[in-house]
Amino acid sequence: MAATAAGLALAGLVAVFVLVRRRRANRVEEVSSSPDVASSPMAEPEPEAAEPLIVAATPAAQCLERLQARGKLPPPAQRELFVKECSAGNAAVQLAAVVAKAAEGRTLTVVSANVYYGRCTDAATGSESISPETTLRAIEALLQSGADVVCMQEVVGGDAPEGQGKDDYGDFSKQFPKADFAPWPEEAKKFEARTGYKFLYAPARNSTMYRHSFGNAIAVKTSAVRIVDFKTQDCLTEPTAEENGEGRAAAVVVLEPAGGGKPIAVCCTHLTEKQVGEQGQKQVEQIQALLDGSLADAAYADMPMVLCGDFNINNVGEQPPATAAFCRESPFLHPHADHDPYDRLAAAGFKGGQHYAQAQDL
């Protein structure tokens, strides 16, 4: 099954990484890649897969220019500026065009996006608000444009377990009040009813938004693929004080082409954005916990696997030279040499690649 993975950006859809792992006759071969994807073992030889394609929405030169501008700001300000950049213009339409391009000639297209808890920006006024409906309309547009699977991070769910979460976040609550997050579960149900697609939600342990659960979700175009299995790993590593006690999780869905064919596993995860120890150290621990946990399941031993999500660490080895050179000089963007999660994934057989679509190709 040839696969496409796209790491994309929208007002709250933040670019992510994709890696792919596939084993054949005890050899690891690339099946698909993007900012965060992977593939797993195949028992019998098959015809060579089509060349994988990974697409990012921003041309490399423009990406570097933006990185250099943001690099002069402290990390919180960098994040806020990035969100504003992503919301310029009609982001849903822009992303749909990228997905349509990526899906050409592919049998499976996977998109990974951090939906930033439904945070959306009005392109005309610049005002920001929480809108689960707008966010899920964008996910719907991606699926209708050619995506078969959309993996999401920072998704809000129903009520958190008793005693977890809080009612006030200070200045954040003044801009984004608690009531704005309540529609998430109902909007997810409306999404399923409206589209016929499946919305698989997987909350992370000890992770909340106000009094709501918080985690990952996978949207599946059931007209294109059939869901065989769905499992979750609700806590990768025990959260620390540096992480504000927030857990990180993963979810794995096994899919088969609707028209028949061999299954493929798709894993969605979200690593912490916090620095605990050396830069990248905690992310490596979480990746190892994922490799030893969900991804070690014997059920996935004979199928390709796509691993995608928000790793919160740059894969400098896959970037264009000028961008990589800049990121290596920035501790905020580049992992410590001894703590690179992408090295750990490569050792486990995952391969990734990142190619930037030129504007004229979109």
WOWO-V212402 format. One record per helix or strand of 2 or more residues. SS is the DSSP state (2 for helix, 1 for strand). FROM is the first residue (numbers start at 1). LEN is the number of residues. Records with the same first field share a line. If there is no record, write none. Layout:
# WOWO-V212402
SS: FROM-LEN, FROM-LEN
This chain:
# WOWO-V212402
1: 3-5, 17-5, 23-2, 27-2, 34-2, 41-2, 53-4, 108-7, 119-3, 128-3, 149-11, 198-12, 212-9, 225-9, 250-8, 264-7, 304-7, 351-2
2: 60-11, 75-12, 91-13, 116-3, 132-14, 171-5, 178-4, 184-12, 241-3, 281-12, 294-3, 298-3, 316-3, 321-8, 341-7, 359-3
